[in-house]
């Protein structure tokens, strides 16, 4: 009875709304940044730095701010993040100077260390709910938000090739999120007696290992394998966030088309990511290495192609390959958590994504500043090298005997 009354009093929908609004606004800035600053004559190598600035500080901010969040609570942490990010983005109304923009994004990445970790923790802190179901809803909210955000950007940018107005719209979404967090977001507040009942239930079920867990526990997984897959998809993401927006401007395509191809890629990756979650590790081991091989050659076609509809097809394939590789990496990290009985591999996953994205954007920015075709060649070559290194280590990923 107490469990049911708590479920009714705790509101989950603010978490979905906060995630959706932020996910909706993020791609607006992400795609507008390389296009706008390229139009302003900023060097491509510096555009790469501007694009990835937010990940520089976000790579370590969730870890640094974790103890502060535990002390002040989830609700206050989320409010602090949205207030800080809103004030930071209001600088867009004053100036879009590249140096100021770079500093703003650094601060935004730092303060957002309070945001997503606490949204996720608000779900995991609550032992009265079905975590898998609620996390699935949370992830779906984010995926749909990114797709609709890109569609919104495509519609807006179809009216003007000058994307300066995109930077004026983004702070409005963050201010809206701030209001929602202040009015509706809740801290989990479970009575002690409820916690005791839940803990006893969890302990009684702790020895029940389902068939999927048995399958996952059978494998010895070198942690370098999912890290290599993360590196490969981080390189691939540099196409949609940096190389293609610049390539599109060179070819004279409207900015709206850049948003559109990213919508196709994101949708394809969402589908393949879901499919990857349904496959066993044994099958993913084979599929991921084949996918990585074809992924490495895919970006060569971006050098020679000039037809927009071919670009759409290429983004569909690159998005699909991205989803397979990301889904495999996520499942391997989750398996490592299960086998090692820890949660540290989740933190390693988040940090590796941020660090890899930062490094690859800087790398591609400097190469593409020499020649955009050379940037694509470097991207393909790096992923191909990653393929051979992964092929070497994946031989050590094998089944082991389980002792229960």
N, C-alpha and C positions, 0 to 999 in steps of 0.2 A: 504493500500500500504506500509506504514511504517512498519506494522507488518510483512508482507511477506519479505521485504528487511532485517529486523532484523533476521528473522529465517534463511535466507540464509547466513548471515554473522557470526552467532553464530554457533560454531562447537560442536556438541554433541558427536561425535565419540571418541574424546580423553578421555571422561569420561568412556565410555564403555571399551576402550583399557586399561586404567589405572586400572580399576576394574578387568578386565579379567587377566591381567598379574600378579597382586598382588594375586588374588584368585587362580591362577595357581601355584604360588610358595609357598603359605602358607602351604598347606597340605604336601608338600615335607619335610619341617622342622618339622611340627607338628607330623608326624608319625615316622620320622627318629629319633627324640629326645629320646623317651623311649627305642627304640631298640638299638641305638648306645651306650647310656650310661649304659644300662643293660649289654651289651657285655663288657663294660669297667669295670664292677664290682661295679658300683655305687649302693648304697642302694636304694631300691624301694621307700622308703619314700622321699628321696631326688630327685629321678626321677620325682615324682609327683610335687615337687616344681619347677623343671626345666621346666616341661611341661606347667605349668600354670603361669610361671613368667610374661609373656607378658600381661596377663589379670590383674595382680595386679595393674599395673600403668594405664592400659587402662580403668579400672573401673571408674576412676575419671578424666583422662586427657582430654576427650572431653569437659567436663563441665568447667574445669579450663582454657583451651585454647580457649574457644568459643569467649570471648571478644577480644582476641588478633587477632583471625581470622577475626572478623568483622572490626578490625582496619587496618590490613595489606592487606586484600583482599583474595579471594579464591585461586587465582593462586599462589601467593607467599606462602600461607600456605601449599598448596599441594607440591610445590617445596621444601620447608623447610623440610617437613615430609619425602620425598623421599631421599633428600640429607643426612639427619640425619640417616635414617634407613640404607642407603647404606654404609655410613662410619662405622656405628655400626657393620653391618654384615661382613665388611672386616676384622674384628678381627678374624673371623673364619680361615683366612689364616695364622694367627700368632699362635693361640692356641685354643683348644677346652676344656680347663680346665673347669670343672664344675662350679667353682666359677665365673670365668670370663664370662662363657656362661650365668650364671644366671644374672649377672650385665648387660650384653649386652641386654638380653631380657627385663629386667626392663626398660632400656632406650628406647628400641624400642617401647614398649607399651606406653611410655610417648609421644614420638615424633609422633606416629601414631594417636594421638588425633587430629592432624592437617589434617589427610588424609581423612578417610571415611566421617566424618561430613561435610567436605567442598565439597566433591564430591556430596553428597546428597543435600547440600545447593545450589550448583550451578544449580541444577534442580529446586528446590523450589523457588529460587530467581527470576527465569525467568517466569513472568506471561503470556508470549505470547505463551506458549506451553501447550499441553495436559499432565498435570503432571502424571495422572494415566498411560498413555501409555508409557511415558518416564521412569517412575519408574519401570514398568513391564519389559522393556528392560534392565534396569540396573540390576534388580534382576536376570533376566535370564542369563545375562552375567556372574554374580558372580557364579550362580549355575553350569553353564556349565564349568566355569574355574576350580572350585573345582574338578569336576568329571574328567576332562581331566588332571588336575594336578596329581591326584591320579593314573590315568592310566599311566602317564609318569613316576611316581615314581615306579610303579610296573614293568615297562619295564626296567628301569635303574637298579633297585635292583635285577633283575633276573640274571644279569651278575656278581654280587658280593654280598656277605653277609655282607661285611664291608661297612657301609653307610657313611663313613667319606666324600666321594666325594660329597654327597648330600649337605653338608654344604658349599662346595666350589662353587656349581652351583647357589645356592639361591641369593647371592649378585649380580650376573650378571643380573638377572631379575629386581632387584631394580634399578640398574644403568640404565637399558633400560627404566624403568618407569621415572626416573629422566630426561632423555633426551627428552622423549615424553612430559612430563609436561612443560619443558622449551621451547620447540619449538612450541607446538600446543595447550596447554590448555589455555582457555580464561576465563576472568572474565565477568559475565553478565554486559552489558553496555547499559541500556535502556534510550532513550531520555525522558526528563521530560514530554513532550506532550504525548508520548506513554504511560507513566505510568498513566497519568490522564485519558486517554481514557480507559485503562484497568481497572482502579479502578472504573470508572463509570459503566463499564459493569459488573464487579463483584458485585457491590452494587445493581444493578438492578436485578441480579439473586440470591441475597442472601436469598430471602424469598422462593425460590423454593426448596422444600424438596422432594426428590424422595422416592419411595416406600421402598427402602432398608434402607434409613436413618430413615424413620418412624418406620420400624421394629426394628432397633437398638436402637432407642430412648425409646422404650417401656420397656426396661429392667433396673432394678436396679442391678448393679453389684458390689459386694464387691471386692475391689482391691486385697485382699489377694488371690482370686481364680486364676487369671493369674500368680501371684507371686508363688503360690504353683506349678502350672504347669511348670513354668520356673525352679523351683528347681528340679522337677522330671526329666525333660529332661537333665538338667545339670548333674545329677547323671548318667543318661543313657549314656551321651556322654563320661563319664569317662571310659566306657568300650572300645570304639574305640580308645581313645587317650592314655590310660594308661594300663588298665587291660589286654585287649586282646593282644596288642603287647608283653607284658611280658609273657602271657600264650602261645602265639605262639612260642616264643623263647624257653620256657621250653619244648614244644612238638617237637621242632626241625623243625618247618615249615620254609621255605625260607622267608626272609623279604618281597619279592614281593607279597606274599599271603596276608600280612597284608594290603598293599595298595589295593589289589583287593577286599577284603571283605568290606573295607570302601567305595569303589566305589559303590558296590551293595547297601550298607546302605544309602549312599548319594542320589543315584538315586531314591530309594524307598521313601525317605523322601521328595524329590522334588515333586514326583507325589502326595503323600498324602497331602502335604502342599497346593498344587494347588486345590485339591478336597475340602479341608477344607475351602478354601476361597470362594467356591461356595455355601456352606451350610449356613442355617439360624442359628442364635444364639440358637433358641429353639432346633434344631436338634443337634448342637454342644454340648449343655449342656448335652444331654443324651449320645452322642457318646464318649465325652472326659472322662467321669467318667468310662465308660465300658473299654475304651482303657487303662486308667491308671491302672485299676485292673489287666488286662492281662499283661501289661508292667512290673508290679512289679514281676511277677513270671517267666518272660521270661529268665532272666539272671541266674536263677538256673541251666538251661540246659548247660550253659557254663562251669560249674564246672565238670560235668560228661562226657561231650562229648570230643572225641579225633579225630573225623572224620572231615576233612576240608570241605567237601560238606555240612555237617550238619551245620557247622559254617556259610557257605554262606547263608543258609536258615534262620538261626537265625538272621543274620545281616539284611536280607531283611525285616523280621518282625519287628525287633527293629527300623529300619529306617522308616518303614511305620508308626509305632506307634508314633515315635518321630515327624514326620511331622504333624500328626493329632493334637498332643498336642501343638506343637509350633504354628501351624496355628490357633488353638483355642485361645491361649494366645494372639497372635498378634491382632486377631479380637476383643477380649475383651478390650485390651488396646486402640485400635482405637475407640471403642464405648465409652469408658470413656472420651477420648479426645473430642468426638463429643457432648456427653451429658453435660460435664462440660465446654465446649467451651474453651478448653485450649490445649496446646501441651506438658504439663509437663509429661504426662503419657508415651510419647515416650522416654523421657530421663530416666524415671523410668524403662522402659523396658530394655534399653541398659545397664544401670548400674546394674540392677538385674541379667542380663545374665552374665556379667563380674564377679560380686561378687559371684554368685552361682557356676560358673565354677571354680573359684579360690578355694572356700571353699571345694567343693566336691573333687577336685583333691588332695588337701592336705589330706583330710579325708581318701580317698581311698588309697592314697600312704602309709600312716602310717599303715592302716589295712592290706594292701596287703604285706607290708614288713614282717609281721608276717607269713602270709600264703595267697597265691593268691586266694584259695577257700574261705577263710574268707572274702576277699575283695568283692567277688561276693555275698556272703551271706549278708554282710553289705549293699551292693548296693540294693539288692532286698528288704531287710527289711526296709530300709529308704524310698524307693518308696511306699511300702505297707503302712507305717505310713502316708506318704503324701496323699495316697488315702483316708484313713479314715478321715483325717483332712479336705480334700477337700470335701468329702461327707457331712461332718457336715456343712461347710460354704455354699455349693452350694444350700442348701435349702433356703438361703436368696436371691438367685438370681432369681428374679421373675418379672413378667410383672407389669407395673404400668400404670396409666392413663396419657395421654399426654395432656398438655394444650398448645395450639398454639396461 
